[in-house]
Amino acid sequence: MNFAQKLSLKIFLTGIAVLTIALIIVYINSYKNTLTNELEHAQLVVDEISVSIDQNIIEKVKTTEAIALAPGIITALDRSNTHYSSLSKPLRFEEIESQNERWKATEDHNDSFILEYTDNPVSRFLKSLQKNIKGEYGEIFLTNKYGALVASTAKLTTLAHANKYWWKGAYNDGAGAVFFDDRGYDESVGGYVLGVVIPVKKGDEIIGILKVNLNILGALSDLISYVHNDKMLKSHEEHSGVIKLIRSGGLIVLDKGVEPLSERIPVELDERLKAGNKASFIFKQEGKGFIVVMSEIGFTSDIEGFQFGGDFESIDHKKGNCGESWIIVNFLPMSNVVGPLNYTVARLFLIGILLSFVLAIVALIIGKRTAKPIKDLMRQTEQIAKGDFDSRVYIKRKDELGLLAVSFNKMVLNLKDTTTSVDNLNAEIKERKRAEQSLKENEKRLRELNATKDKFFSIIAHDLKSPFNSLIGFTDILLKDYNSYDDEGRKLVIESLNASSKNTYLLLENLLTWSCSQTGSIEFLQEEITIKTIIDEIILLCQPAAENKSIGLIDKTEGDLSVCADKNMLQTVLRNLITNAIKFTEKNGTIIISASKSKKQGFIEISVSDTGIGIPKQIIDELFLIDKNVSTLGTEKEEGTGLGLILCKEFVEKQGGEIWIESEVGQGSQFIFILPEA
C-alpha cells in the first residue's frame, strides 16, 4: 500500500471511528427516550381499551336492568312467586325438583311442558330482543326468587337454578348484586359467552333473577380494533403491537387467529401476574424482544355492586372463570419500537461513510500528487532489482528527492560493474535441486519395484516348488512301481497327479491375473449385476467339490439385490472365497453364502462363512499382503496358492469396495466384502 493510499485509509478509518462513537452516544440517548415514549403510548392504548370495554359492558348491564323492569316480566314473576309461596318449603322444594327432573328427561323441545316456559309472553318478548339485536344475545332466561324457571328463549339444561353459583352471586343473600358469569366455552351456544345476571327487584325485595348470555368476543374484538387503530392514528405512528385479552390466571380469552382459552400467555408474564405485578416490562421470546403493558378491566376486579367469576367445569360450559380478572395486554415488538430509530441511525451512518469516503478520495488525490516522485523512484528500483542495470531514475528536482535520484544512479553503475547475473546463478541452483530430487524419487521407486519383484519371484518359486515336487514324485512312482500297483492304486496315483496339475494350473492362472492387474492390462467394467444370479452360478460350479466332502452350500441372499461392478471380477472373488472355504472345511461341514444391505450407506454386503479350521488372529492381517507367504496356511491335506485372497482384495478395492475377515481358530471363518449398490 503506497503513501497516498495509507493517508487516504487513515482519514477514512478516523472518520468512521468518530462517526461510530458519535452515533453510539446518539443511539443510546434516543433509544431511552423512544422506549419511554412508546411505553407511555402503549399504556395509554391499553388503558383506553380497558375503559372502553368496561363502559361497554356496563352499558349492557344497564340495558339488561331496563329489560328486567318490563311490566310483563314483573307480572310473570309475581304470578310464579305467588304460586310457589303458597306451598310449604318442603312441598315447594319437592315440586321444583319434580319439574326439574321432568325438564331434563324431556328431549322434545316442542313438548307442551317445555313450551310453557319457552313459548309464553315473556319468552316471546326475550326472543324479540335476540332478533332485534342480532348476534349479540345468546340465551336469555328468567327465574323466580326460588330459582325456578319462568321463561327462556330456548330449552336450558335444567329448570332449577337456585343452586348455581351465578344465581347465588346475583341473589347475594337477598342484598342483590350484578354478577358477571365468565362462562368460557358454552356448548349450548357454541361460542364464548359472558353471562350478565341481574337481580329483579320490587321495592327492596328480590323477586327474580334475569340472566342474559352475551356473545361477547365479536363485540370486544371490534372494540379493541377500533380503539387501538384510533389511538395509533392519533399518535401518527406507523407501527403497533398485538392486543390480547387474557385472564389473570394466564389463559388467552381473545387473540387474533387463536381459539379462546386454547393457549396460555408466556411463562414469564404468567409468573408476574401470579405475583400480582401488572407493571409494564420487556421480555424476550424465541430471540425476539417485546414491550408488554397491561391494564385490568374494572368490572372484573371486585368493584362494589358487581361480582365476577364462574365455575371451571359446569354442566353446559368448559373452562369457566374461577375468580380471575380480565386484563388487556399489549405485546409491542421491540423491532417495531426501535425500527424507525435504527433506520434513522443507519441513514446517518451511511451519510457519514459517504462523507468519509469523499474525504478519503480527496486525501488520495493530494497524496498521489505528493508521492509521484517517490513512485517513479520505486518503479526504477524494481527494474534494477530484476537485473536491468541500464535503468536510470530521472527526477528533475532541486530538493532532497532530486539528490536521492543522483545518488541512486551512481549506485546502479557500481552494481553493474561488480556483480554477476544473479538470475543465472539462481536458475542453475534450481535446476540442480530439481535433478537431485528426481534422482532420489527414481531411486526410491526402483527400490520399491525391486522389493516387490523379489517378493513376487519368491512366492512363485515357493508355490511352484510344491506342486511340481508332487508331480515329479507321483510320476517317479508310476515309472518305477507301475506294475506293482493294482488298478485301484494306479487310479489313486493318477488322481493325485490330476489334483497337483490343477493346483499348478490355478497358481499360474492367479499369477497371470495378478500380474495383469499390476500392469493395468485388465480393464474393469462397471455394470449392474444381480447378486443372486452370480451366487447361483458359482455354487453350481463349486457343488461337485463340496459334495466330495459332504459339505452343504447354503444361499441366504436377501431379496433382489444388485451391485455395480465387473461381472468377471465378482465371479473370480466369489469362486476364490467359496473354493477356499471348501478346502479348509472338514467333511460334513457347512458353508453359508449371503448378501444383504450394508450398514454403510449405498453398499451391498456379501459374505462367505464356513465351519472350517479358522485363522489365527495374528496372521489375519497378513492374508492380503504380497510380501507375506501364506500359501502354507492350509491343513496337511489342503494347500492354497497364496494369491487367491490377494486377487480378491485387488479386485474388490478397484471396484470401490472393501474386504475383511472375521475368524477364530476352531470356530470357522467369515470372509466379508462390500461393493457399491446399483
C-alpha positions, 0 to 999 in steps of 0.5 A, a space after each residue: 500500500 503506497 503513501 497516498 493510499 495509507 493517508 487516504 485509509 487513515 482519514 477514512 478509518 478516523 472518520 468512521 471511528 468518530 462517526 461510530 462513537 458519535 452515533 453510539 452516544 446518539 443511539 443510546 440517548 434516543 433509544 431511552 427516550 423512544 422506549 419511554 415514549 412508546 411505553 407511555 403510548 402503549 399504556 395509554 392504548 391499553 388503558 383506553 381499551 380497558 375503559 372502553 370495554 368496561 363502559 361497554 359492558 356496563 352499558 349492557 348491564 344497564 340495558 339488561 336492568 331496563 329489560 328486567 323492569 318490563 311490566 310483563 316480566 314483573 307480572 310473570 314473576 309475581 304470578 310464579 312467586 305467588 304460586 310457589 309461596 303458597 306451598 310449604 318449603 318442603 312441598 315447594 322444594 319437592 315440586 321444583 325438583 319434580 319439574 326439574 327432573 321432568 325438564 331434563 328427561 324431556 328431549 322434545 323441545 316442542 313438548 307442551 311442558 317445555 313450551 310453557 316456559 319457552 313459548 309464553 309472553 315473556 319468552 316471546 318478548 326475550 326472543 324479540 330482543 335476540 332478533 332485534 339485536 342480532 348476534 349479540 344475545 345468546 340465551 336469555 332466561 328468567 327465574 323466580 326468587 326460588 330459582 325456578 324457571 319462568 321463561 327462556 328463549 330456548 330449552 336450558 339444561 335444567 329448570 332449577 337454578 337456585 343452586 348455581 353459583 351465578 344465581 347465588 352471586 346475583 341473589 347475594 343473600 337477598 342484598 342483590 348484586 350484578 354478577 358477571 358469569 365468565 362462562 368460557 366455552 358454552 356448548 349450548 351456544 357454541 361460542 364464548 359467552 359472558 353471562 350478565 345476571 341481574 337481580 329483579 327487584 320490587 321495592 327492596 325485595 328480590 323477586 327474580 333473577 334475569 340472566 342474559 348470555 352475551 356473545 361477547 368476543 365479536 363485540 370486544 374484538 371490534 372494540 379493541 380494533 377500533 380503539 387501538 387503530 384510533 389511538 395509533 392514528 392519533 399518535 401518527 405512528 406507523 407501527 403497533 403491537 398485538 392486543 390480547 385479552 387474557 385472564 389473570 390466571 394466564 389463559 388467552 380469552 381473545 387473540 387474533 387467529 387463536 381459539 379462546 382459552 386454547 393457549 396460555 400467555 408466556 411463562 414469564 408474564 404468567 409468573 408476574 401476574 401470579 405475583 400480582 405485578 401488572 407493571 409494564 416490562 420487556 421480555 424476550 421470546 424465541 430471540 425476539 424482544 417485546 414491550 408488554 403493558 397491561 391494564 385490568 378491566 374494572 368490572 372484573 376486579 371486585 368493584 362494589 355492586 358487581 361480582 365476577 367469576 364462574 365455575 371451571 367445569 359446569 354442566 353446559 360450559 368448559 373452562 369457566 372463570 374461577 375468580 380471575 380478572 380480565 386484563 388487556 395486554 399489549 405485546 409491542 415488538 421491540 423491532 417495531 419500537 426501535 425500527 424507525 430509530 435504527 433506520 434513522 441511525 443507519 441513514 446517518 451512518 451511511 451519510 457519514 461513510 459517504 462523507 468519509 469516503 469523499 474525504 478519503 478520495 480527496 486525501 488520495 488525490 493530494 497524496 498521489 500528487 505528493 508521492 509521484 516522485 517517490 513512485 517513479 523512484 520505486 518503479 526504477 528500483 524494481 527494474 534494477 532489482 530484476 537485473 536491468 542495470 541500464 535503468 536510470 531514475 530521472 527526477 528533475 528536482 532541486 530538493 532532497 528527492 532530486 539528490 536521492 535520484 543522483 545518488 541512486 544512479 551512481 549506485 546502479 553503475 557500481 552494481 553493474 560493474 561488480 556483480 554477476 547475473 544473479 538470475 543465472 546463478 539462481 536458475 542453475 541452483 534450481 535446476 540442480 535441486 530439481 535433478 537431485 530430487 528426481 534422482 532420489 524419487 527414481 531411486 526410491 521407486 526402483 527400490 520399491 519395484 525391486 522389493 516387490 519383484 523379489 517378493 513376487 519371484 519368491 512366492 512363485 518359486 515357493 508355490 511352484 516348488 510344491 506342486 511340481 515336487 508332487 508331480 515329479 514324485 507321483 510320476 517317479 512312482 508310476 515309472 518305477 512301481 507301475 506294475 506293482 500297483 493294482 488298478 485301484 492304486 494306479 487310479 489313486 496315483 493318477 488322481 493325485 497327479 490330476 489334483 497337483 496339475 490343477 493346483 499348478 494350473 490355478 497358481 499360474 492362472 492367479 499369477 497371470 491375473 495378478 500380474 495383469 492387474 499390476 500392469 493395468 492390462 485388465 480393464 474393469 467394467 462397471 455394470 449392474 449385476 444381480 447378486 443372486 444370479 452370480 451366487 447361483 452360478 458359482 455354487 453350481 460350479 463349486 457343488 461337485 467339490 463340496 459334495 466330495 466332502 459332504 459339505 452343504 452350500 447354503 444361499 441366504 441372499 436377501 431379496 433382489 439385490 444388485 451391485 455395480 461392478 465387473 461381472 468377471 471380477 465378482 465371479 473370480 472373488 466369489 469362486 476364490 472365497 467359496 473354493 477356499 472355504 471348501 478346502 479348509 472345511 472338514 467333511 460334513 461341514 457347512 458353508 453359508 453364502 449371503 448378501 444383504 444391505 450394508 450398514 454403510 450407506 449405498 453398499 451391498 454386503 456379501 459374505 462367505 462363512 464356513 465351519 472350517 479350521 479358522 485363522 489365527 488372529 495374528 496372521 489375519 492381517 497378513 492374508 492380503 499382503 504380497 510380501 507375506 507367504 501364506 500359501 502354507 496356511 492350509 491343513 496337511 491335506 489342503 494347500 492354497 496358492 497364496 494369491 487367491 485372497 490377494 486377487 480378491 482384495 485387488 479386485 474388490 478395492 478397484 471396484 470401490 469396495 472393501 474386504 475383511 475377515 472375521 475368524 477364530 481358530 476352531 470356530 470357522 471363518 467369515 470372509 466379508 466384502 462390500 461393493 457399491 449398490 446399483 
